Amino acid sequence: MSIGKTAIIKFPELKGFDFRIKHNKIEPKDHTLDIDLHTHIQFEIYLNLSGDVSFLVQNNLYEIKRGDVIISRPGEEHHCVYRSAAPHEMFWILFDCEQNSGILDFLKEEFSDNYLSCPEELQDELFRICYSLNEKAISEEERLYYFFRIFAILKMSKTSSMASAGELDYELKDIIKYINNRICEEISIKEIADTFFISQSSLERSFKRALGITPLEFIKRKKIALAAKLLRDGKSVLNAGLSVGYNDNSHFIKLFKKYYGITPNQYKKRENKV
């Protein structure tokens, strides 16, 4: 007589979804192409291979080394900060989990931190998986296995010591919060400096030291990133510009093209393609 228990497991159906992975090698001369503090409607994973960089997610600034991972959930603002002219190599993964919320909801629950450091004993496997996914000569079954294997590795990478990886100093966090609350208005550097009782030169130094950009550049990028989101949400080019404080539509279009490489109208058409 055999004694045992049979487990019957029903797996939900996995719907097709776009999964993008890119292996990037950015030379020093291309660092100026670092675009903006931006958001995605998708889930993003950044895996560092090399480079002297930090990463800003929401209001937290993380020092990055080889094998470190940054997770940006839909709607979270993030920005790579270059510390020097050293070459930067990384993997970038982007995918939409909304169509498979029943299966992929665990991502929001299991990965509440933005910063993870992959243990050295798992780094080679994680790198190998990313290189394999970046190649076209693998089967669909292998792609699916590798996709979920990435998250198994990342779950093993999540340790409590990583939760306090790094933050902006309190004053700069308050300044950024002030800017965020007024991003749809006209904001001057003098206004910010006067509000926080610091000199404009001190304000400039704080931003350059922490984020690698000036406060004025930070404001511009925030405004354009928000305008891009509004365009994705269906707003017209004119209304998107007005909503973030640009009353001169031609200036808004010129600035948008500077950061995204295309006009707001071209961006809207591209992002809203089904």
Residue pairs with C-beta under 8 A, 6 or more apart in sequence:
12 100
12 102
12 103
14 100
14 103
14 144
15 99
15 100
16 99
17 95
17 96
17 97
17 99
17 100
18 95
18 96
19 93
19 94
19 95
19 143
19 147
20 92
20 93
20 94
20 95
21 91
21 92
21 93
21 94
21 130
21 133
21 134
22 91
22 92
22 93
22 134
23 89
23 90
23 91
23 130
23 131
23 134
24 88
24 89
24 90
24 91
24 92
25 87
25 88
25 89
26 33
26 51
26 87
26 88
26 89
27 87
28 85
28 86
28 87
31 82
31 85
31 88
34 79
34 80
34 82
35 221
35 259
35 260
36 79
36 221
36 222
36 224
36 225
36 259
37 56
37 77
37 78
37 79
37 218
37 221
37 222
37 225
38 77
38 78
38 79
38 221
38 225
38 228
39 72
39 74
39 75
39 76
39 77
39 78
39 225
39 229
40 72
40 74
40 75
40 94
41 74
41 75
41 96
41 232
42 74
42 94
42 95
42 96
42 97
43 71
43 72
43 73
43 74
43 94
43 95
43 96
43 97
43 104
43 107
44 71
44 72
44 78
44 92
44 93
44 94
45 69
45 70
45 71
45 72
45 91
45 92
45 93
45 94
45 150
45 154
46 55
46 69
46 70
46 71
46 72
46 80
46 90
46 91
46 92
46 93
47 67
47 68
47 69
47 90
47 91
47 92
47 93
47 118
47 126
47 127
47 130
48 64
48 65
48 66
48 67
48 68
48 69
48 89
48 90
49 66
49 89
49 90
49 91
49 127
50 66
50 86
50 87
50 88
50 89
50 90
51 64
51 82
51 86
51 87
51 88
51 89
51 90
52 82
52 83
52 84
52 86
52 88
53 64
53 80
53 81
53 82
53 83
53 88
54 61
54 62
54 63
54 64
54 80
54 81
54 83
54 166
54 212
55 61
55 62
55 64
55 70
55 78
55 79
55 80
55 81
55 115
56 62
56 77
56 78
56 79
56 80
56 81
56 168
56 211
57 70
57 72
57 76
57 77
57 78
57 114
57 115
58 76
58 77
58 78
58 114
59 167
59 168
59 173
59 176
59 177
60 114
60 115
60 165
60 166
60 167
60 168
61 81
61 166
61 167
61 168
61 210
61 211
62 68
62 70
62 114
62 115
62 165
62 166
63 165
63 166
64 70
65 117
66 123
67 117
67 118
67 120
67 123
67 126
68 115
68 116
68 117
68 118
69 115
69 116
69 117
69 118
69 154
69 157
70 78
70 114
70 115
70 116
71 111
71 113
71 114
71 115
71 116
71 154
72 78
72 114
73 107
73 108
73 111
76 114
77 222
77 225
78 114
79 211
79 221
80 88
81 210
81 211
81 212
81 213
82 88
82 212
83 212
91 127
91 130
91 134
93 130
93 150
97 104
97 105
97 107
107 151
110 151
110 155
110 158
111 151
111 154
111 155
111 158
113 158
113 162
113 163
115 162
115 165
115 166
116 154
116 157
116 158
116 162
117 157
117 159
117 162
117 165
118 126
118 153
118 154
118 157
119 156
119 157
122 153
122 156
122 157
125 153
126 150
126 153
129 146
129 149
129 150
129 153
130 150
132 138
132 142
132 146
133 143
133 146
133 147
138 146
167 173
168 176
168 210
169 206
169 210
171 196
171 198
171 206
172 206
172 207
172 210
174 196
175 192
175 196
175 203
175 206
175 215
176 218
178 192
178 195
178 196
179 187
179 192
179 215
179 218
179 219
179 222
180 222
183 219
183 222
183 223
183 226
183 244
183 245
184 226
184 243
184 244
184 245
185 245
186 245
187 219
187 245
189 200
189 203
189 204
189 215
189 216
190 200
192 203
192 215
193 199
193 200
193 202
193 203
196 203
203 215
204 214
204 215
207 213
207 214
207 215
207 218
208 214
211 218
213 221
220 255
220 259
221 259
223 244
223 245
223 246
224 244
224 255
224 256
224 259
224 260
226 243
226 244
227 240
227 241
227 243
227 244
227 246
227 252
227 256
227 264
228 256
228 260
228 264
228 267
228 271
230 239
230 240
230 243
230 244
231 237
231 240
231 264
231 267
231 268
231 271
232 268
232 271
232 272
234 272
235 243
237 249
237 252
237 253
237 263
237 264
237 265
237 268
238 249
240 252
240 264
241 247
241 249
241 252
241 253
241 264
244 252
246 252
246 255
252 264
253 263
253 264
256 263
256 264
256 267
257 263
257 264
260 267
262 270
